[in-house]
């Protein structure tokens, strides 16, 4: 029974997750595959398959491009198919695991008589067409694409570039009644001849050969230049206004993202060893120390840390077996504040950011003495680039946080088979948020980093139109966090400035992300586990607001913008306290009045008679 636990965990986890909606529909150019039809489909003819996650921001941003690319090879369907598999779907997990898919998107070319060939992500139709045709020729998938092969009643397309000839044949063969055959010749000219050697057309331009075939052997050929305008990559829509309030933090978002992280991302690795294992150990250390999810979940995270610390390597089934023993991975928890307007928007990445912010704030609340280190920042720099399933995001995160590395640690992660989205160079330090050296700086550093990511992703297809990317907190959410000059800049361009009044910003972030401000809907945790936070933050409140009022007395007029975000629990406690104090004070005053009031007799005048 214990052997089946990892399988049960995987099945249960994906069954409990909200049903996802894929990024593609079968439209004749792209086929949507599942585990049920995958094997039979890729056996029929060469197939380029994109394995993706519908919740991956990079995959969402790439979807319009892939649709455009599919149109550039629409006439090639007789020779090659394009297909997609959403690894976020429970039914597809077996297929994604069979081919060791751990980063997204991943492209595999399934060919006749050979193992799948991995190819990189392509962005323009010229490279896309060239790559596919070269693979078909080099892997000898079709005789007519191979030079020197002959067949009766064929037109021979000859010339000095076999790949150009192959692309021409792929373009026009489906609309040409006779077989087209490739042949290599020396020189610079392309042409068409019949099987007995008679030259029918000759030119230095392959495009002229295409025109000849179009006019003489088919009714017309599709203009590939139309493909680039069919699917606009970004639909800007109407300008969205920044929210004027802060959505509260929900513990359910943190727990759900942690489930996704441990089961989905870490669980995809067939084996965890070396630098990856060190990164996992470091992350579990800061997780167990600085993330407070109540006694039960805290103990389960500590259990995972203890077990992993004992290992020199961890196999996938062993890791899933550990997770199967803790309720953290099996409890049914759904996203609330991080839930997107569509199933593939926000969700997991949103919950991760909330969790990271909560960790930095909790470290600050704990009052650690400054020792010049930033353990959470360093752990995130080591862990996220190695385990986050979106490779595009992972490389960008590694670059943005590269200045928190220690010693000679690598800047970028080793992700086999994955092409980085930019040249792997040493980043310019002036483009990075300043490396934190204390708990206070770590809180502010992460908020700056998060805002930099928001700016980079703003306007991308992965952006939820109902929750547009902004600088957080906006001037409307925390007016005290912004100087007048910064507010004027951001009024013109929403990413032109950052909140620059750091004391007020720190107070805001601490209040927003502290566990005592969270909503605990949908999470099994006792009141005792929550209420103990109030004692922990009482002194912190005094320290934060005393600092603000001492250094900037005018800020007292702006405290309302921070107070507007107080949790319901805070307001209830304050209200009850005020009522009790007011009642007690009224009773005390009444008693004193009764005690001290002179009697009527004492007010009578003294007698004047003897």
C-alpha positions as CSV (number, residue, x, y, z in Angstrom):
1,X,0.0,0.0,0.0
2,X,2.9,2.4,0.9
3,X,4.2,2.0,-2.7
4,X,1.0,3.3,-4.1
5,X,1.0,6.5,-1.9
6,X,3.0,8.6,-4.4
7,X,0.6,7.7,-7.2
8,X,-2.4,8.4,-5.0
9,X,-0.9,11.7,-4.0
10,X,-0.4,12.8,-7.6
11,X,-3.8,11.7,-8.6
12,X,-5.5,13.3,-5.6
13,X,-3.7,16.6,-6.0
14,X,-4.6,17.1,-9.6
15,X,-8.2,15.9,-9.1
16,X,-8.6,18.5,-6.3
17,X,-7.2,21.3,-8.4
18,X,-9.6,23.5,-10.3
19,X,-10.2,22.3,-13.9
20,X,-7.8,24.2,-16.1
21,X,-8.6,25.5,-19.5
22,X,-5.9,25.0,-22.1
23,X,-4.3,27.8,-24.1
24,X,-5.1,26.1,-27.5
25,X,-8.0,24.6,-29.4
26,X,-7.8,22.0,-32.2
27,X,-8.2,24.2,-35.3
28,X,-6.7,22.1,-38.1
29,X,-3.3,23.7,-37.7
30,X,-2.6,22.7,-34.1
31,X,-3.9,19.5,-32.5
32,X,-4.6,19.3,-28.8
33,X,-3.4,15.9,-27.5
34,X,-4.1,14.0,-24.3
35,X,-2.6,10.8,-22.8
36,X,-5.5,8.9,-24.4
37,X,-4.7,9.8,-28.0
38,X,-1.0,10.8,-27.8
39,X,0.8,7.6,-28.8
40,X,-1.5,6.9,-31.8
41,X,-1.3,10.4,-33.1
42,X,2.5,10.8,-33.1
43,X,3.0,7.4,-34.7
44,X,1.1,8.5,-37.8
45,X,3.6,11.0,-39.2
46,X,6.3,13.4,-38.0
47,X,4.8,15.6,-35.2
48,X,6.3,18.6,-33.4
49,X,4.8,18.7,-29.9
50,X,4.8,21.6,-27.5
51,X,4.5,20.5,-23.8
52,X,3.3,23.5,-21.8
53,X,1.6,24.5,-18.6
54,X,-1.5,26.5,-18.9
55,X,-0.6,28.3,-15.6
56,X,3.0,29.2,-16.9
57,X,3.3,32.9,-17.8
58,X,5.9,32.3,-20.4
59,X,3.7,29.7,-22.0
60,X,0.8,32.1,-22.0
61,X,2.9,34.8,-23.7
62,X,4.2,32.3,-26.3
63,X,0.8,31.0,-27.3
64,X,-0.1,33.8,-29.8
65,X,3.4,33.4,-31.4
66,X,3.0,29.6,-31.8
67,X,-0.4,30.1,-33.4
68,X,1.2,32.5,-35.9
69,X,4.0,30.1,-36.6
70,X,1.5,27.3,-37.2
71,X,0.0,29.4,-40.1
72,X,3.4,29.8,-41.7
73,X,3.5,26.0,-42.2
74,X,-0.2,25.4,-42.8
75,X,0.5,23.9,-46.2
76,X,2.9,21.4,-44.7
77,X,0.2,19.3,-42.9
78,X,0.6,16.6,-45.5
79,X,4.2,16.0,-44.1
80,X,4.2,17.2,-40.5
81,X,1.8,17.9,-37.7
82,X,1.9,20.5,-34.9
83,X,0.4,19.4,-31.5
84,X,0.3,20.6,-27.9
85,X,0.0,18.9,-24.5
86,X,-1.1,20.7,-21.4
87,X,0.9,19.2,-18.5
88,X,-1.3,21.0,-16.1
89,X,-4.1,18.6,-16.9
90,X,-4.4,15.6,-14.6
91,X,-5.0,13.3,-17.5
92,X,-1.7,14.3,-19.2
93,X,0.6,13.9,-16.2
94,X,1.6,10.3,-17.2
95,X,2.6,11.4,-20.7
96,X,4.6,14.4,-19.4
97,X,6.4,12.2,-16.9
98,X,7.2,9.5,-19.6
99,X,9.1,12.1,-21.6
100,X,10.8,13.7,-18.5
101,X,9.2,17.1,-19.1
102,X,10.2,19.4,-16.2
103,X,10.5,22.8,-17.8
104,X,8.0,24.7,-20.0
105,X,7.5,25.1,-22.8
106,X,9.4,22.1,-24.1
107,X,9.4,21.1,-27.7
108,X,9.9,17.5,-28.9
109,X,9.9,16.4,-32.6
110,X,8.5,12.9,-32.9
111,X,9.9,11.2,-36.0
112,X,9.5,7.9,-37.8
113,X,12.2,5.4,-36.8
114,X,14.0,7.5,-34.3
115,X,13.8,8.9,-30.8
116,X,12.2,12.3,-30.2
117,X,14.4,15.2,-31.0
118,X,14.3,18.2,-28.7
119,X,14.2,21.6,-30.3
120,X,14.3,25.1,-28.8
121,X,11.6,27.7,-28.7
122,X,11.3,29.6,-31.9
123,X,10.0,33.1,-32.3
124,X,10.0,33.9,-36.1
125,X,8.5,32.0,-39.0
126,X,11.8,32.0,-41.0
127,X,13.6,30.0,-38.3
128,X,10.6,27.9,-37.6
129,X,10.2,26.8,-41.2
130,X,13.9,26.2,-41.7
131,X,14.3,24.1,-38.5
132,X,11.4,21.8,-39.3
133,X,12.5,21.3,-42.9
134,X,16.1,20.6,-41.9
135,X,15.0,18.0,-39.4
136,X,12.8,16.3,-41.9
137,X,15.6,16.1,-44.4
138,X,18.4,15.1,-42.0
139,X,16.2,12.4,-40.4
140,X,15.2,11.1,-43.8
141,X,11.5,11.3,-43.2
142,X,10.3,11.6,-46.8
143,X,12.0,10.2,-49.9
144,X,10.9,13.2,-52.1
145,X,12.8,15.6,-49.8
146,X,16.0,13.6,-50.2
147,X,18.3,14.5,-53.1
148,X,19.0,11.7,-55.6
149,X,15.7,9.7,-55.0
150,X,13.6,9.3,-58.2
151,X,10.1,8.3,-58.9
152,X,8.0,8.0,-62.1
153,X,5.9,10.9,-63.2
154,X,7.7,13.4,-61.0
155,X,8.9,16.9,-61.3
156,X,12.5,17.3,-60.2
157,X,13.3,20.5,-58.3
158,X,17.0,21.1,-58.4
159,X,19.4,23.6,-57.0
160,X,22.3,24.2,-54.7
161,X,20.4,24.4,-51.4
162,X,18.6,21.3,-50.3
163,X,16.8,22.9,-47.4
164,X,15.4,25.7,-49.7
165,X,14.2,23.0,-52.1
166,X,12.6,21.1,-49.2
167,X,10.7,24.1,-48.0
168,X,9.4,24.7,-51.5
169,X,8.2,21.2,-51.8
170,X,6.6,21.3,-48.4
171,X,4.8,24.5,-49.4
172,X,3.3,23.4,-52.8
173,X,3.1,19.6,-52.8
174,X,-0.4,19.4,-51.3
175,X,-1.8,21.5,-54.1
176,X,0.2,20.0,-57.0
177,X,-1.2,16.9,-58.7
178,X,2.3,15.5,-59.6
179,X,5.0,14.4,-57.2
180,X,7.8,16.9,-56.5
181,X,11.3,15.5,-56.0
182,X,14.4,17.2,-54.6
183,X,17.8,17.0,-56.3
184,X,21.1,18.7,-55.5
185,X,23.2,20.5,-58.2
186,X,26.3,22.6,-58.2
187,X,26.1,26.3,-59.1
188,X,23.7,29.0,-58.1
189,X,20.6,28.2,-60.1
190,X,17.3,26.6,-59.1
191,X,15.0,25.0,-61.6
192,X,12.4,22.4,-62.6
193,X,12.9,19.4,-65.0
194,X,11.1,16.2,-65.7
195,X,12.3,12.7,-65.2
196,X,13.9,12.5,-68.7
197,X,16.0,15.6,-68.0
198,X,14.2,18.3,-69.8
199,X,14.5,21.6,-68.1
200,X,11.1,23.2,-67.7
201,X,12.2,26.3,-65.9
202,X,15.5,27.8,-64.6
203,X,16.3,30.8,-62.4
204,X,18.7,32.0,-59.7
205,X,15.7,32.6,-57.4
206,X,13.9,29.9,-55.6
207,X,10.9,32.3,-55.4
208,X,10.7,32.3,-59.2
209,X,10.5,28.5,-59.2
210,X,7.6,28.7,-56.7
211,X,5.9,31.2,-59.0
212,X,6.4,28.9,-62.0
213,X,4.8,26.0,-60.1
214,X,2.0,28.1,-58.9
215,X,1.0,29.3,-62.4
216,X,1.4,26.0,-64.2
217,X,0.7,23.2,-61.8
218,X,-1.8,24.5,-59.2
219,X,-4.7,27.0,-58.9
220,X,-2.9,29.2,-56.4
221,X,-0.7,29.3,-53.3
222,X,-1.4,30.8,-50.0
223,X,0.4,34.0,-49.1
224,X,2.4,33.3,-46.0
225,X,2.9,37.0,-45.2
226,X,-0.7,37.1,-44.0
227,X,0.1,34.9,-41.1
228,X,1.9,37.6,-39.2
229,X,-1.2,39.7,-38.9
230,X,-3.8,37.1,-38.1
231,X,-3.2,36.9,-34.4
232,X,-2.1,40.1,-32.6
233,X,0.1,39.2,-29.7
234,X,-1.2,41.8,-27.3
235,X,-4.7,43.1,-27.0
236,X,-4.3,46.2,-24.9
237,X,-8.0,46.8,-24.4
238,X,-9.2,49.7,-22.3
239,X,-6.9,51.4,-19.8
240,X,-7.3,50.0,-16.4
241,X,-7.2,52.1,-13.3
242,X,-5.1,51.0,-10.3
243,X,-7.1,49.6,-7.3
244,X,-7.7,52.0,-4.5
245,X,-7.6,49.3,-1.8
246,X,-5.4,46.4,-0.9
247,X,-6.8,42.9,-1.3
248,X,-6.1,41.1,2.0
249,X,-3.8,38.2,2.2
250,X,-5.5,34.8,2.3
251,X,-3.7,31.9,3.9
252,X,-5.3,29.7,1.3
253,X,-3.3,31.4,-1.5
254,X,-0.1,30.6,0.4
255,X,-1.0,27.0,1.1
256,X,-2.2,26.3,-2.4
257,X,0.9,27.8,-4.0
258,X,3.1,25.8,-1.6
259,X,1.3,22.6,-2.6
260,X,1.9,23.5,-6.3
261,X,5.5,24.2,-5.6
262,X,6.3,21.0,-3.7
263,X,4.2,18.5,-5.7
264,X,4.2,20.1,-9.2
265,X,7.6,21.8,-9.5
266,X,9.9,19.9,-7.1
267,X,8.0,16.7,-7.9
268,X,8.8,16.8,-11.6
269,X,12.5,16.2,-11.0
270,X,13.4,12.5,-11.5
271,X,16.3,12.9,-9.2
272,X,17.4,15.8,-7.0
273,X,21.1,15.9,-6.2
274,X,24.1,18.2,-6.1
275,X,23.4,21.9,-6.3
276,X,19.7,21.2,-6.8
277,X,19.5,19.3,-3.5
278,X,21.5,22.0,-1.7
279,X,19.1,24.6,-3.0
280,X,16.1,22.5,-1.8
281,X,17.6,22.1,1.6
282,X,18.3,25.8,1.9
283,X,14.8,26.7,0.8
284,X,13.1,24.3,3.3
285,X,15.3,25.8,6.0
286,X,14.0,29.3,5.5
287,X,10.5,28.0,4.9
288,X,10.4,26.2,8.2
289,X,11.9,29.2,10.0
290,X,10.1,32.1,8.5
291,X,6.7,30.9,7.1
292,X,4.1,30.5,9.8
293,X,1.0,28.5,8.7
294,X,-0.1,27.3,12.1
295,X,1.2,24.4,14.3
296,X,0.2,21.5,12.1
297,X,1.6,22.8,8.9
298,X,4.7,24.2,10.6
299,X,5.5,20.7,12.0
300,X,4.9,19.1,8.6
301,X,7.4,21.5,6.9
302,X,9.9,20.8,9.7
303,X,9.4,17.1,9.1
304,X,10.1,17.5,5.4
305,X,13.2,19.6,6.2
306,X,14.5,16.9,8.6
307,X,14.1,14.1,6.1
308,X,15.6,16.0,3.2
309,X,18.6,17.1,5.3
310,X,19.4,13.4,5.8
311,X,19.7,12.7,2.1
312,X,22.5,12.8,-0.4
313,X,20.0,12.5,-3.3
314,X,16.3,12.1,-3.6
315,X,14.5,10.1,-6.2
316,X,11.1,11.3,-7.5
317,X,9.1,8.5,-5.9
318,X,10.9,9.0,-2.6
319,X,10.0,12.7,-2.6
320,X,6.4,12.1,-3.4
321,X,6.3,9.4,-0.7
322,X,7.4,12.0,1.9
323,X,4.7,14.4,0.7
324,X,2.1,11.7,0.9
325,X,2.7,11.5,4.7
326,X,1.7,15.2,5.4
327,X,-1.7,16.8,5.2
328,X,-0.1,19.9,3.7
329,X,0.1,18.2,0.4
330,X,-3.3,16.5,0.5
331,X,-5.6,19.1,2.0
332,X,-8.1,20.6,-0.5
333,X,-7.2,24.2,-0.7
334,X,-8.2,26.7,-3.5
335,X,-6.9,30.1,-4.5
336,X,-9.0,33.0,-3.2
337,X,-7.4,36.5,-3.6
338,X,-5.0,35.0,-6.2
339,X,-7.7,33.4,-8.3
340,X,-7.6,34.8,-11.8
341,X,-10.4,35.7,-14.1
342,X,-9.5,32.6,-16.1
343,X,-8.1,29.4,-14.8
344,X,-4.7,29.9,-16.3
345,X,-4.2,33.4,-15.1
346,X,-2.5,34.4,-11.8
347,X,-3.0,31.6,-9.2
348,X,0.3,29.9,-8.6
349,X,2.8,32.7,-9.3
350,X,0.6,35.1,-7.4
351,X,0.5,32.8,-4.4
352,X,4.3,32.3,-4.5
353,X,5.0,36.1,-4.3
354,X,2.6,36.3,-1.3
355,X,4.4,33.5,0.4
356,X,7.9,35.1,-0.2
357,X,6.7,38.5,1.1
358,X,5.2,36.8,4.1
359,X,8.5,35.1,4.9
360,X,10.5,38.4,4.7
361,X,8.0,40.1,7.0
362,X,7.9,37.3,9.5
363,X,11.7,37.4,9.7
364,X,11.5,41.1,10.5
365,X,8.8,40.6,13.1
366,X,10.9,38.0,14.8
367,X,13.4,40.8,15.6
368,X,16.6,39.0,14.5
369,X,19.7,41.0,15.1
370,X,21.3,42.2,11.9
371,X,24.3,40.2,10.9
372,X,24.8,41.5,7.4
373,X,23.1,38.5,5.7
374,X,19.8,38.0,3.8
375,X,19.0,34.3,4.2
376,X,15.6,34.4,2.4
377,X,16.9,36.4,-0.6
378,X,19.8,34.0,-1.0
379,X,17.6,30.9,-0.6
380,X,15.2,32.2,-3.3
381,X,18.1,33.0,-5.6
382,X,19.4,29.4,-5.3
383,X,16.0,27.6,-5.3
384,X,13.6,29.4,-7.8
385,X,15.9,29.4,-10.9
386,X,16.4,25.6,-10.4
387,X,12.9,24.4,-9.6
388,X,10.3,26.9,-11.0
389,X,8.7,25.2,-13.9
390,X,8.6,28.3,-16.2
391,X,12.2,28.4,-17.6
392,X,11.8,31.9,-19.0
393,X,10.8,33.2,-15.6
394,X,13.5,31.2,-13.8
395,X,16.4,32.7,-15.9
396,X,15.0,36.2,-15.4
397,X,14.7,35.7,-11.6
398,X,18.3,34.4,-11.5
399,X,19.5,37.5,-13.3
400,X,17.5,39.9,-11.2
401,X,18.7,38.4,-7.9
402,X,22.3,37.6,-9.0
403,X,23.8,40.2,-6.6
404,X,22.8,38.2,-3.5
405,X,25.0,35.3,-4.4
406,X,27.8,34.2,-2.1
407,X,31.4,33.7,-3.3
408,X,31.8,32.1,-6.6
409,X,28.3,30.7,-6.9
410,X,26.9,30.3,-10.4
411,X,24.7,33.2,-11.7
412,X,22.5,31.1,-13.9
413,X,21.0,27.6,-13.2
414,X,21.9,24.5,-15.2
415,X,18.6,23.5,-17.0
416,X,19.5,20.9,-19.6
417,X,17.8,21.2,-23.0
418,X,16.5,24.7,-22.2
419,X,17.5,27.7,-24.2
420,X,17.9,30.9,-22.1
421,X,15.8,33.8,-23.1
422,X,18.9,36.2,-23.2
423,X,22.7,35.9,-23.4
424,X,24.0,34.6,-20.1
425,X,26.2,37.5,-19.2
426,X,27.1,39.1,-15.9
427,X,24.3,41.6,-15.2
428,X,25.0,45.3,-14.8
429,X,24.8,45.9,-11.0
430,X,23.1,49.2,-11.5
431,X,20.1,47.5,-13.1
432,X,19.5,45.3,-10.0
433,X,17.8,46.1,-6.7
434,X,20.4,46.7,-4.0
435,X,21.3,43.5,-2.2
436,X,19.8,43.4,1.3
437,X,21.9,43.2,4.4
438,X,19.3,43.1,7.2
439,X,15.7,41.8,7.8
440,X,14.4,45.4,7.2
441,X,16.2,45.7,3.9
442,X,15.0,42.2,2.8
443,X,11.4,43.2,3.2
444,X,11.9,46.3,1.0
445,X,14.2,44.5,-1.5
446,X,11.6,41.9,-2.3
447,X,9.0,44.5,-2.9
448,X,11.3,46.3,-5.3
449,X,12.1,43.1,-7.1
450,X,8.4,42.2,-7.4
451,X,7.6,45.6,-8.8
452,X,10.4,45.2,-11.4
453,X,8.8,41.9,-12.5
454,X,5.4,43.6,-12.7
455,X,6.9,46.2,-15.0
456,X,8.5,43.6,-17.3
457,X,5.3,41.5,-17.6
458,X,2.9,44.4,-17.9
459,X,0.9,44.2,-21.1
460,X,1.9,40.5,-21.8
461,X,-0.8,37.9,-22.6
462,X,-0.2,36.4,-19.1
463,X,-1.5,39.6,-17.5
464,X,-5.0,39.2,-16.1
465,X,-7.1,42.1,-17.5
466,X,-9.1,42.3,-14.3
467,X,-5.9,42.7,-12.2
468,X,-3.5,44.8,-14.3
469,X,0.2,45.0,-13.2
470,X,1.0,48.1,-11.1
471,X,3.6,49.3,-8.7
472,X,2.6,48.0,-5.3
473,X,1.5,49.7,-3.1
474,X,0.0,52.3,-5.4
475,X,-0.4,55.9,-4.2
476,X,-4.1,55.1,-3.8
477,X,-3.3,52.1,-1.6
478,X,-0.8,53.9,0.6
479,X,-0.5,57.6,0.0
480,X,2.0,57.9,2.9
481,X,4.4,55.6,1.1
482,X,4.9,58.1,-1.8
483,X,6.5,61.6,-2.0
484,X,4.7,64.2,-3.9
485,X,7.3,64.1,-6.7
486,X,7.0,60.3,-7.0
487,X,3.2,60.5,-7.1
488,X,3.4,63.1,-10.0
489,X,5.7,60.8,-11.9
490,X,3.5,57.7,-11.5
491,X,0.4,59.7,-12.5
492,X,2.0,60.0,-16.0
493,X,3.5,56.6,-16.3
494,X,2.4,53.9,-13.8
495,X,5.9,52.4,-13.7
496,X,7.9,55.7,-13.7
497,X,8.5,55.7,-10.0
498,X,8.5,53.5,-6.9
499,X,7.2,54.2,-3.4
500,X,10.1,56.2,-2.0
501,X,9.2,56.9,1.7
502,X,10.8,53.7,3.1
503,X,9.7,54.0,6.7
504,X,6.0,54.3,5.8
505,X,6.4,51.6,3.1
506,X,7.9,49.2,5.6
507,X,5.0,49.8,8.0
508,X,2.5,49.2,5.3
509,X,4.2,46.0,4.0
510,X,4.6,44.6,7.6
511,X,1.0,45.2,8.4
512,X,-0.2,43.8,5.0
513,X,1.8,40.6,5.0
514,X,2.0,39.7,8.8
515,X,0.1,36.5,9.6
516,X,-2.2,38.3,12.0
517,X,-3.6,40.3,9.1
518,X,-4.4,37.2,7.0
519,X,-7.8,35.8,6.3
520,X,-7.9,32.1,7.1
521,X,-10.9,31.0,5.0
522,X,-10.6,27.6,3.5
523,X,-7.6,26.5,5.7
524,X,-7.8,24.2,8.6
525,X,-6.1,26.0,11.4
526,X,-7.1,26.7,15.0
527,X,-7.8,30.1,16.5
528,X,-5.0,29.6,19.0
529,X,-2.6,29.2,16.1
530,X,-3.7,32.6,14.7
531,X,-4.1,34.6,17.9
532,X,-0.6,34.0,19.1
533,X,0.6,36.4,16.4
534,X,-1.0,39.4,18.1
535,X,1.4,39.3,21.0
536,X,4.3,38.9,18.6
537,X,3.5,42.0,16.6
538,X,2.4,44.4,19.4
539,X,5.8,45.7,20.1
540,X,6.6,45.9,16.3
541,X,3.6,48.2,15.8
542,X,4.9,50.5,18.4
543,X,8.4,50.5,16.9
544,X,7.2,51.1,13.3
545,X,4.8,53.9,14.0
546,X,7.1,55.6,16.6
547,X,9.8,55.7,14.0
548,X,7.5,57.2,11.4
549,X,6.0,59.9,13.7
550,X,9.5,60.8,15.1
551,X,11.1,61.2,11.7
552,X,8.1,62.7,9.9
553,X,5.3,64.3,12.1
554,X,3.3,65.1,9.0
555,X,2.8,61.4,8.4
556,X,0.3,61.3,11.2
557,X,-2.2,62.9,8.7
558,X,-1.6,60.0,6.3
559,X,-1.9,57.1,8.7
560,X,-5.5,56.6,7.5
561,X,-4.1,55.2,4.2
562,X,-2.4,52.4,6.2
563,X,-5.2,52.0,8.7
564,X,-7.7,51.4,5.8
565,X,-6.1,48.0,5.3
566,X,-6.5,46.8,8.9
567,X,-8.0,43.3,9.1
568,X,-11.5,42.5,10.3
569,X,-10.0,40.8,13.3
570,X,-8.0,43.9,14.2
571,X,-11.0,46.1,14.0
572,X,-13.2,43.8,16.1
573,X,-10.6,43.6,18.8
574,X,-10.1,47.4,18.8
575,X,-13.9,47.9,18.9
576,X,-14.5,45.5,21.7
577,X,-11.6,47.1,23.7
578,X,-12.9,50.6,23.1
579,X,-16.5,49.6,24.2
580,X,-15.2,47.9,27.4
581,X,-12.9,50.8,28.3
582,X,-15.6,53.4,27.7
583,X,-18.1,51.4,29.8
584,X,-15.6,51.0,32.6
585,X,-14.7,54.7,32.5
586,X,-18.4,55.7,32.6
587,X,-19.1,53.5,35.6
588,X,-16.0,54.9,37.4
589,X,-17.0,58.5,36.8
590,X,-20.5,57.8,38.0
591,X,-19.2,56.2,41.2
592,X,-16.9,59.1,41.9
593,X,-19.7,61.6,41.4
594,X,-21.9,59.8,43.8
595,X,-19.1,59.5,46.4
596,X,-18.0,63.1,46.2
597,X,-21.4,64.8,45.8
598,X,-22.2,67.0,49.1
599,X,-25.4,66.2,51.0
600,X,-28.3,68.7,50.8
601,X,-27.7,69.6,54.5
602,X,-24.2,70.9,54.0
603,X,-25.5,73.6,51.7
604,X,-27.8,75.1,54.4
605,X,-26.7,78.5,55.8
606,X,-25.4,78.5,59.4
607,X,-27.9,79.5,62.1
608,X,-27.5,83.1,63.3
609,X,-29.4,82.6,66.6
610,X,-27.9,81.6,69.9
